[in-house]
């Protein structure tokens, strides 16, 4: 009584247990449901966010650091000592004939290695898509070149293309052709290097195409067969359109690989000529030019400018590919 009287005199209202407790229960229930929804919807982002943070740290930091180095004169022995040059490294690179030669070699080797590689992979995948005995063996065997290290593959092919005792020149002699100096001449050297790339990556791309072919519904082939389409027409009108996205994907991967080509020409040169891409730079790629500037001439600023030129080249290829895809979508 005294307590209630004191509360009344103080102007305090007596709490209502039933209504207040019911209100708290409803509020807690709503808050709990809201938090549950946020947990369910935000759970994937919570798991993926750390990956993107790590990806950004390991991706953007090298880009920013190399761009900063490319604006300075930096030597390999004294990386902490930088002299500001602004865009002089890029201007010198633009005026350097070695850069344009390396760019031309990169493009030609990329075309020579990529086009036959993807065509052979497409045909191989089409053959593996048929039901035949030992198909699993052939699918696994097609991955053996991809699993082989680039060093081992390049050494074997270097011996095959050796001028005096190589098996390729021996085979040319059997058919009455003169032997070639594969390392000294420009086009034979680029063809030999391209053969290494073709051997290593054809099976890998074939399995990518095979996986895409097996995802095409069988009803499409049955309908084409009922319409009287031959095997070739089924391949060109059903198979190829059905795996178009995979073909674009392999073209992008091959373009990136061709731009970064380094190990094959380096080992093919057998020594100091490997870094310079031959005595006359006849097969020096952008990757070899980057290595020569940074680790032979010790000019890390110039090497960083070459690295950025390679990156911008890939961006340009990507933009051109997107424009072509957009034009095709509009015309269709």
LUMDREN-944593 format. One record per residue (C-alpha): y, z, x. Coordinates in steps of 0.2 Angstrom, whole numbers, plus 5000, padded with zeros to 4 digits. Each point is the difference from the previous one (the first is absolute). Layout:
N
YZX
...
***
This chain:
332
500050005000
501250055014
499649845009
500349894985
501650094996
500649985018
499649815000
500949984983
501550085006
500049905016
500049844990
498349955005
498849934988
498250054999
498849875007
498949914988
498349995008
499249884988
501349865001
500550025018
498250005006
499649854989
501649915008
499450045018
498349934996
500749844993
501249985015
498650045012
498949874992
501349875000
500450035018
498250005005
499749844991
501549925009
499450065017
498349944996
500749834996
501050005016
498550055010
498949864993
501349875002
500750055017
498350045008
499749825006
501850005008
499650175008
498549925008
500849845005
501750075006
499450075016
499249835005
501749914997
500950135010
498849975015
500149814997
501950015001
500050115015
498849895010
500749834993
501950024999
500250105016
499349875012
501149874991
501550105002
499650055018
499649825005
501649944992
501050135009
499249955017
500349824997
501950035000
499950085018
499449965017
498550115003
498850005014
498250064998
500150125014
501650084993
499950004981
501350144998
501349905009
500849874989
501449885002
500849934984
499949814998
500349984982
499149834995
500049935018
498150015000
499849904985
501349875006
499049995017
498449984990
500849864989
500549915016
498350035009
498949855000
498550115003
500350084983
500049834991
498549945010
499050164995
500649984982
499349825000
498450065008
499850144987
500349884985
498849865007
498650125005
500250084983
499849844991
498649945010
499150164998
500450044982
499749844991
498349965006
499550194999
500550024982
499249834995
498350055009
500150174992
500249924983
498549885002
498950145007
500550124986
499549864988
498349985008
499750195000
500450014982
498449904995
498450104998
498949975015
498850095011
500750115013
501850004993
500250185005
499649965018
501249865000
501450104993
499750145013
499949875014
501749934995
500850175004
499350005018
501449905008
501350124991
499150155006
500049935018
501550065011
501349885004
499750035019
498249964999
500349844989
501449945011
499050025016
498549914993
501149854994
500950005017
498349975009
499649874987
501649905003
499950035019
500549845009
498649985013
498550094992
500550024982
498749954987
501449904990
500349895014
498249985003
499749944982
501549885002
499149935016
498449974990
500949884988
500949915014
501750094999
501050065014
500250195003
501650094994
501050135009
500150114985
501250135007
501249895009
500449874986
501050054985
499149934985
498250045007
500550185004
500750024983
498549934992
498950115010
501050164995
499949944982
498149995001
499950185005
501150054984
499049894989
498350075006
500650184997
500849994983
499149864991
498650124994
501250134995
501049894989
498449924993
499550174993
501750024992
499849844992
498250044995
500550164991
501449914991
498749864995
498850134993
501450074989
500249834991
499150004983
498449904999
500649934983
501349895009
498749915010
498949984984
501449934991
500449885014
498249955001
499949964982
501549895002
499149905013
501050075015
499149975017
499850145013
501549935009
501150004984
499450184996
500550055017
501749925000
500450044982
499150174997
499750095016
501649965010
501250044986
499050164996
500250075018
501849935003
500750185002
498750045013
500449835009
501850055001
499550175006
499049935015
501449885004
501250155001
498850095011
499749855011
501849975002
500350185006
498549995012
500749845007
501750075003
499350155009
498749905010
499850085017
498350055006
499249834999
501349905011
500250155012
498150015004
499849815000
501349995014
498950105012
501350095010
501949985002
500049844991
499450094984
501750094999
501049855002
498949894990
499549895014
500949935015
501249904989
500050124985
499049874990
499150134989
501250155001
500250084983
501450124994
498850145003
499849955018
501949985002
500350174993
498750075013
500749905014
501850064997
499550184997
498650045012
500249875014
501949985001
500350184994
501349954988
499750104984
501649944991
499549825001
498250044995
500750094985
501049854995
498449895001
499250134989
501349994987
500049815001
498150014996
500450124985
501449884993
498849855002
498850094989
501350054987
500649825000
498249944997
499850124986
501649954991
499549825001
498350044993
500950094985
501249864997
498549875000
499050114988
501650024989
500349814999
498149974996
500150134986
501549914992
499349835001
498450064992
***
